[in-house]
Amino acid sequence: MHGLHDELNGLLTMAKPNPDGELAQQMYEAAFGMTQDYFTVYHANVALVIQIENDQLRQLTVRTYTLGKVFVGMTNINKQCLERLHYLESTYHKTKDPAVQISVENYRQIKGRLVEEIKAADIRFHESAQQSMALLAKEGKFST
């Protein structure tokens, strides 16, 4: 429980945007993907996690890590979408092909929806992680 708590705390600290939200907005708009496994403690102990007797804690822990993985997956999809959008924009500037222009507009719309979904996934993960950390600390009888 200590390890899961510490891992979640580290993830929240690492992903914490600066007060004006500029870092978060840049992150949502950037073409970066996540290939690193940020859930090392969870993956190494998943067999123990599913044996947690406290149903609420077990379910919340699994939910939190699932939400974290959804967030990571969405950032990777965002990266692919942005790379495709840049390619299409470049192609359109070279060819002025109306069909390519339509594709550019479609990808811009997709990108806008993805950014909103990533923001929502980020919020859901942060909220669930904070709840998990509090419950882990309580169940493990240590302070945060």
C-alpha positions in Angstrom: 0.0 0.0 0.0 2.9 2.3 0.7 4.4 1.6 -2.7 1.1 2.3 -4.5 0.6 5.5 -2.5 4.1 6.7 -3.3 3.8 5.8 -7.0 0.5 7.8 -7.3 2.0 10.7 -5.4 4.9 10.7 -7.7 2.7 10.6 -10.8 0.5 13.5 -9.5 3.6 15.5 -8.6 5.2 14.9 -12.0 1.9 15.7 -13.9 1.1 18.8 -11.9 0.7 21.8 -14.1 1.9 25.2 -13.1 -0.6 27.5 -11.5 -1.7 29.3 -14.6 -2.4 26.0 -16.4 0.1 26.9 -19.2 2.0 23.6 -19.0 -1.2 21.6 -19.1 -2.5 23.5 -22.2 0.9 23.0 -23.9 0.8 19.3 -23.0 -2.7 18.9 -24.5 -1.6 20.6 -27.7 1.8 19.0 -28.1 2.7 16.0 -30.2 4.2 13.9 -27.5 3.6 10.3 -26.7 4.3 8.3 -23.6 6.2 5.1 -24.0 7.6 4.8 -20.5 5.8 2.5 -18.1 4.8 4.9 -15.3 2.9 2.3 -13.4 5.8 0.1 -12.2 4.7 -0.5 -8.7 1.2 -1.4 -9.8 2.3 -3.8 -12.5 4.8 -5.5 -10.2 2.1 -6.0 -7.5 -1.2 -6.4 -9.4 -1.5 -10.0 -8.1 -1.5 -8.5 -4.6 -3.8 -5.6 -5.5 -6.6 -7.9 -6.6 -6.3 -9.6 -3.2 -7.0 -6.4 -1.2 -9.9 -7.3 1.1 -11.3 -3.8 1.3 -13.6 -3.8 -1.8 -13.7 0.0 -2.0 -9.9 0.3 -1.9 -9.4 -2.6 -4.4 -11.9 -1.2 -6.9 -10.7 2.4 -6.5 -7.0 1.3 -7.0 -7.8 -0.6 -10.2 -10.0 2.2 -11.4 -7.3 4.8 -10.8 -4.7 2.9 -12.7 -7.1 2.1 -15.5 -7.8 5.9 -15.8 -4.1 6.6 -15.8 -3.6 4.1 -18.7 -6.5 5.7 -20.6 -4.9 9.1 -20.2 -1.5 7.7 -21.5 -3.3 6.0 -24.4 -5.1 9.2 -25.4 -1.9 11.2 -25.4 -0.5 8.6 -27.8 -3.5 8.9 -30.1 -3.2 12.7 -29.9 0.4 12.5 -31.0 -0.6 10.4 -34.0 -3.4 12.7 -34.9 -1.2 15.8 -34.7 1.5 14.2 -36.8 -1.1 13.3 -39.4 -2.6 16.8 -39.3 0.9 18.3 -39.8 1.5 16.0 -42.8 -1.9 16.9 -44.3 -1.3 20.6 -43.8 2.1 20.4 -45.5 0.6 18.4 -48.3 -2.2 20.9 -48.8 0.3 23.8 -48.9 2.2 22.1 -51.6 -0.7 20.8 -53.7 -3.7 23.0 -52.9 -5.8 19.9 -53.4 -9.4 20.5 -52.1 -9.7 16.9 -51.0 -6.6 17.3 -48.8 -8.1 20.6 -47.4 -11.2 18.6 -46.4 -9.0 16.1 -44.6 -7.1 18.9 -42.8 -10.4 20.3 -41.5 -11.6 16.9 -40.4 -8.4 16.3 -38.5 -8.6 19.7 -36.9 -12.0 18.9 -35.6 -10.8 15.5 -34.4 -7.9 17.2 -32.7 -10.1 19.6 -30.9 -12.3 16.8 -29.6 -9.3 14.8 -28.5 -7.9 17.8 -26.6 -11.2 18.0 -24.7 -11.2 14.3 -24.0 -7.6 14.3 -22.8 -8.4 17.2 -20.4 -11.3 15.2 -19.0 -9.2 12.0 -18.7 -6.5 14.0 -16.9 -9.1 15.4 -14.4 -10.7 11.9 -13.8 -7.2 10.4 -13.2 -6.2 13.1 -10.8 -9.4 12.9 -8.8 -9.3 9.2 -8.6 -5.6 9.1 -7.7 -6.2 11.6 -4.8 -9.0 9.5 -3.5 -6.9 6.3 -3.8 -4.0 7.9 -2.0 -6.3 8.9 0.9 -7.8 5.5 1.2 -4.4 3.7 0.8 -3.1 5.8 3.6 -6.1 5.2 5.8 -6.1 1.4 5.1 -2.3 1.2 5.5 -2.5 3.3 8.6 0.1 5.8 7.6 -0.1 9.5 7.0 0.1 11.3 3.7 
